[in-house]
């Protein structure tokens, strides 16, 4: 990757960040609360330690995403 390509990449992500900020500002408090609740529930479903995730599950994910 050239310096120019890296700069363009960073610039694009800056634009994406601005769009996300605008979407969050326009979001209703009710929707924001629902998203926070969903994130909390997802976190509760995850094991607190990575060691608690069985190896077979990790292996399936690796195979799925690496083809």
N, C-alpha and C positions, 0 to 999 in steps of 0.2 A: 504494500500500500504506500502510495506516495504521500508527501506532506499535503499536497493539494487535495487528494482524495480523503485524507484524514480530516482536513479542515471542513470539507463539504459534508462529511459524515456528522461531525460535531454540530455544524450549522443546521442540518436537518433535524437532529435531535432537539436542538434548541427550539425550533419551530413546533415540533411535536409537543414539547413541554408546555409551550404557550397555549396550544389548543387544549391540552388537558386542564390547565389552570382555568381557562375560560369555561370549560364544561363543568368543572367543580363549582365555580362561582354561580353558574346558572341553575345548578341542581337544587331541588327543593329539600328542605330539612328532612322531610319524611323519607325521600329516596336516599339521602345520605345516611340516615339512621338505619335503613334496611341494608345498605351496603356494609356498614360497620358491623351490624348483627351477623350478616352472612360471613364476613371475614372472621369474626370471633368464633362462629360455629365451625368453620373450616379449621381454624387453629386448634380448637378443642378436639377435633377428630384426629389430629396428627399426634403421634407419640411425642413425648417430651424430650426423648433422647433418640438420636439417629440409630443407636444400637438396638432399639426396640423394634425397628422395622426388619422383618425377616429378609434374609438374603435372597430368597426365591422371588420376592416382590421386586427387589432392586434388579435382579437378573432379568426378569420379564420386561421391566421398563427399559433397561439397556438394550435388550434385543429388539424391542419395538421401535425405539428411536434410532438405533444404529443400523437397522435393517438386517 
